[in-house]
Amino acid sequence: MALIAVSWWGSWSGENWLAQHAFLPLWIGYITTLDAISELRSGTSLWARGKLQFSALFLVSIPFWWLFEAFNARLGNWSYDFPHHYSWLAYHLDSSLSFSIVVPAIFVTAELFRAFGFPGRAGHWLTIRPGKAGWLLFALGGIAMVALVLASPNIFFPLVWVGLFFAIDPIVRLMSGWSIAAQVERGWWAGVLRLFAAGITCGFFWEMWNWRAMPKWTYEIPNMEWAHLFEMPILGYGGYLPFALETYAIVMVVNRVLRIWPDEYFVFDRPDASEVAKVATEVPGA
């Protein structure tokens, strides 16, 4: 919390060296604070369950957000303001360090919501079981969304925040991996709701801390240049909901290939024993 306080002050202090390097320590403070609160509350956390696995979240986050930077080269929905010119190496190094916090921020926030018992009874809902053919159609639909974004970005730009999820998550399910698809097949929606809550929470802090920072990002989103909360148009915050699911899907597909995180490492996406018993009594064949 002290790191947050110092870095926040530094980030908003003007165009000086401290402001230019405050983003990473600010979010390290956020991540470590929430992780510690989760452990105090529930007796476990991402850090407590494996320091190397925790560190791997930072590494996988870097290429993940560079992927969205590649999309934005076509979309042009956001741009960065800098206090001075950066060399190619300095820009890509500083950017990669900043991008490294995206995945761990989403995941520690989802873990925090689990530690405080969210969403409770709402975590068990209807089952969706389209079968292998159905999940394949979902994946093809996601690929089509991404293609539409690239083909006509001025019209289909919102689909970038859902297309990757629908393209990737069903594939993880078809590979017999743990995925959102596998969860909703069992009627377990707690992971989805925790990720939604994590996405909008992180989105709020990203936008608030960016508001008076330097460097900072600004938006140019078609038909949304009204009713801003900080730099982001109000409607733009809706993108943080599916973005959190995309973050999860990317980690799950990476893990399906590289086996970085053991099955028991992530718990915010899995029901407690009591929830399993509840589903077993209410869902035939669960």
KAWO-V7039 format. One record per helix or strand of 2 or more residues. SS is the DSSP state (a for helix, b for strand). FROM is the first residue (numbers start at 1). LEN is the number of residues. If there is no record, write none. Layout:
BEGIN
SS:FROM:LEN
SS:FROM:LEN
END
This chain:
BEGIN
a:2:10
a:17:4
a:22:21
a:46:4
a:51:25
b:78:4
a:88:12
a:101:15
a:120:4
a:131:21
a:153:22
a:180:6
a:190:22
b:216:4
b:228:2
b:232:2
a:234:25
a:273:10
END
